[in-house]
Structure formats: C-alpha cells, structure tokens
Amino acid sequence: MPKLLNIVVACAENRVIGRDGKLPWRIPEDFQRFERLTAGNVCVLGRVCFDTWPGAVRGQRQPVVVTHRPLSQVPNTTVSRPQSRELGETAPIATGSFPAALAIAETLPGEIFICGGQKIFEETLGLNRPTRLYLTLVHAEVPGDRYFPEWRDLRWREIEKLPSRDANFQYTFYTLERVL
C-alpha cells in the first residue's frame, strides 16, 4: 500500500505561492511550522524550491529533487542512497520525473512531504491516493507567477483550523485529509 502523501504549502486567497522564484511573503510562524512538519522526513520538491531552501538538507530531511537538468548540473546531489553527513545533513537525490521521485520516496524511511512547486503540487493533487494537506491560507490577494492548484473542488475533511496573524498578514493553518 502506498504511503500517505503530505502536501505542505502556504498560499494566498488567489492561490499565489510564488513570485520570481521566491515566496511573496515572510511569515516566521508559517516557516517554523513547515520546518517542524518536514524535519526527519522525505521531502519531494522541484529544483527551484530546492535551490531556494537551504534547510532542505538539514534536520534529518531526505530531499528528492525533481529536475530536468542533467544530474551533473544539480549541485551536491546523488542518484544512489545518500550517506549521513555531519550536522544531520543528507545528500539530495535527483530524478527526472515526479513519478520517479515518488517511487524513490516510497522506499525511504519517514513520511513523504510534497513541498512544491506548482507542477509538483498539480501532479500530486491529480493522484487518486490518500493525501493530507497542511495549508497555510494567507488572507490576502498578492501578485505572483506561481499558483497552488484549485484544491477547494476536491473533497476534504477538516482536521484542524488555527487562525493566526503577524504584523503584515492574517492567515489560517489548516490540516485537511482528502476524502476519496
């Protein structure tokens, strides 16, 4: 039986998740939640997300990077099982497709977290399999060029809902489970 897929994402009301290869906000509470959830687990993510998240290799995370670049052009990656490094860092595994990344992730210890970007999220939500969504919904319309797919059309069961705010944004932390 395949492992549960955990999607972790912050998006604005207009579904924006990125702008110019970066997050369009800085919400420390959201980042702390993201780091806490993904620590010690397998993180499937695209190359741009990997390039912009230095912590991907820390905290006993095992990154599996989806990239169309030749593996030799992705710094510090391996195509074999990684070896432990000092300070809890692991060598990322690179692969050329999302299905291959999931196949690799299924063989690794820990939960599978889908960490973006847009195409990876689209492919994940297109699968008919058990999925948990850790969503930070930023209550704002922000400009951007990367979007989270429309998740509201799928059937979800709400597990948790925690409203919060900082000096710049109001947001809600949701934990949702997909109803198949």
C-alpha positions in Angstrom: 0.0 0.0 0.0 1.4 3.4 -0.9 2.4 5.8 1.8 0.2 8.8 2.7 1.3 11.9 0.8 1.5 15.1 2.9 1.3 18.3 1.0 2.7 21.4 2.8 2.0 24.8 1.3 1.3 28.4 2.0 -0.9 30.2 -0.5 -2.8 33.4 -0.8 -6.6 33.6 -1.3 -5.9 34.0 -5.0 -3.8 30.7 -4.8 -0.4 32.5 -5.3 2.5 30.6 -3.9 5.5 32.3 -5.5 6.9 35.3 -7.3 10.2 35.4 -9.2 11.3 32.1 -7.7 10.6 33.2 -4.1 7.8 33.3 -1.5 5.8 36.5 -1.8 5.8 36.9 2.0 7.8 36.3 5.1 5.7 34.7 7.8 8.0 33.3 10.5 5.3 31.3 12.2 4.5 29.5 8.9 8.1 28.8 8.2 8.6 27.3 11.7 5.5 25.1 11.1 7.0 24.0 7.7 10.4 23.2 9.3 8.8 21.3 12.2 6.5 19.2 9.9 9.2 18.2 7.4 12.1 17.5 9.8 13.1 13.9 9.8 11.1 13.1 6.7 11.3 12.7 2.9 10.7 16.0 1.0 9.8 15.7 -2.7 10.3 19.1 -4.4 11.3 20.7 -7.6 14.7 22.1 -8.3 13.7 25.8 -7.9 12.3 25.0 -4.5 15.4 23.1 -3.6 17.7 25.9 -4.8 15.9 28.4 -2.6 15.5 26.3 0.6 18.9 25.9 2.2 17.3 23.9 5.0 16.2 21.1 2.7 19.3 19.0 3.6 19.2 19.8 7.3 17.1 18.4 10.2 17.4 14.8 9.0 15.4 15.6 5.9 15.9 13.5 2.8 15.2 15.7 -0.3 14.2 14.0 -3.5 14.6 16.7 -6.2 12.7 16.6 -9.5 14.7 18.2 -12.2 15.0 18.1 -16.0 18.6 19.2 -15.8 21.3 16.6 -16.2 22.2 15.3 -12.7 25.7 16.6 -13.1 24.4 20.2 -13.2 22.5 19.9 -9.9 25.0 20.6 -7.1 25.5 18.2 -4.2 23.1 15.5 -5.5 23.4 11.8 -5.8 21.5 9.1 -7.7 22.1 6.5 -5.1 21.1 6.2 -1.5 22.6 9.1 0.5 25.1 8.7 3.3 24.6 10.5 6.6 26.6 13.7 7.0 27.6 15.8 9.9 25.0 18.1 11.5 22.2 15.9 10.2 22.6 16.9 6.6 21.8 14.4 3.8 22.7 14.4 0.2 19.7 15.1 -2.0 18.6 12.5 -4.5 17.8 13.9 -8.0 15.5 12.3 -10.6 13.9 13.4 -13.8 10.2 13.0 -13.1 7.6 13.2 -10.4 6.6 9.5 -10.7 10.2 8.5 -10.3 10.6 10.8 -7.3 7.6 9.2 -5.6 8.9 5.7 -6.3 12.2 6.6 -4.6 10.4 8.3 -1.7 8.3 5.2 -1.1 11.5 3.2 -0.4 12.9 5.7 2.1 12.2 5.9 5.8 9.9 8.6 7.1 6.7 10.3 5.9 6.6 11.8 2.4 6.1 15.6 2.2 5.4 17.3 -1.1 7.0 20.7 -0.8 6.4 22.3 -4.3 6.5 23.9 -6.6 3.4 24.4 -8.8 3.9 21.5 -11.2 4.7 19.1 -8.3 1.6 20.2 -6.5 -0.5 19.8 -9.7 0.7 16.2 -10.2 0.2 15.3 -6.6 -3.4 16.6 -6.5 -4.1 14.7 -9.7 -3.4 11.4 -8.0 -6.2 9.3 -6.5 -4.5 8.4 -3.3 -4.6 9.2 0.4 -3.4 12.8 0.9 -3.1 15.2 3.8 -2.9 18.9 3.1 -1.1 21.2 5.6 -2.3 24.5 4.2 -1.4 28.0 5.4 -4.0 30.2 3.8 -2.8 33.8 3.7 -5.9 36.0 3.8 -4.7 38.4 1.1 -4.6 38.7 -2.7 -1.0 39.0 -3.7 0.7 39.3 -7.1 2.7 36.3 -8.2 3.6 34.0 -11.0 3.3 30.5 -9.4 0.0 29.1 -8.1 -1.3 26.3 -6.0 -3.9 24.2 -7.9 -7.5 24.7 -7.0 -7.9 22.4 -4.0 -11.4 23.6 -3.0 -13.0 21.5 -5.7 -11.7 18.3 -4.1 -13.4 16.7 -1.1 -11.6 17.3 2.2 -12.3 16.6 5.8 -11.1 19.3 8.1 -8.8 18.0 10.9 -7.6 21.3 12.3 -8.1 25.0 11.8 -6.0 27.6 13.6 -6.3 31.3 12.8 -3.3 33.5 13.4 -1.7 36.8 12.3 1.5 38.8 12.3 2.2 42.4 11.7 1.6 42.0 7.9 -0.9 39.2 7.3 -3.8 37.3 8.7 -3.6 33.6 7.9 -5.1 30.3 8.9 -3.4 27.0 9.4 -5.5 24.1 8.1 -4.9 20.4 8.3 -7.2 18.6 5.8 -7.5 15.0 4.7 -8.7 14.1 1.3 -11.9 12.1 1.1 -11.5 9.5 -1.8 
